[in-house]
Amino acid sequence: MLPLAPATLATSRTMFLSSLGTDPGATVIREKLRVSLIQGQRWRVTEDSARADVILFGSASNVSGQSEGTTNFAGTAVLRLVSSVSTETVWMFEYQRGWCYSCSISTRVSSQAFQALEGIP
């Protein structure tokens, strides 16, 4: 995370979520993040970028591969918040991979991003 422009972040309450890429997993991660943000305490989510204090940009994916007869899944996400007024990047996030047995990778990626966004003072 990048603690730039704390005054901008401190006063920001409304967020627009842009596309997080063309990977099918990106859409699922974005929508799971949207639901978490709506249910959370910190942010209001808008469908109109002109009404947002900040816009979430970035890339996310949920990829699978075969190894020794086993399907493995891996998630990725690199996200940033941009001030809709100054167009400066005011916050950044990168998903930290970890072991996830019998859990949804898209849920793990979106949950980690949500916790980081919700923790912005």
HELIX and SHEET records of a PDB file:
HELIX    1   1 PRO A    6  THR A   11  1                                   6    
HELIX    2   2 PRO A   24  GLN A   39  1                                  16    
HELIX    3   3 SER A   49  ARG A   51  5                                   3    
HELIX    4   4 ILE A  105  GLU A  118  1                                  14    
SHEET    1   A 5 ARG A  44  VAL A  45  0                                        
SHEET    2   A 5 THR A  14  LEU A  17  1                                        
SHEET    3   A 5 VAL A  54  SER A  67  1                                        
SHEET    4   A 5 THR A  70  SER A  83 -1                                        
SHEET    5   A 5 THR A  89  GLU A  94 -1                                        
END                                                                             
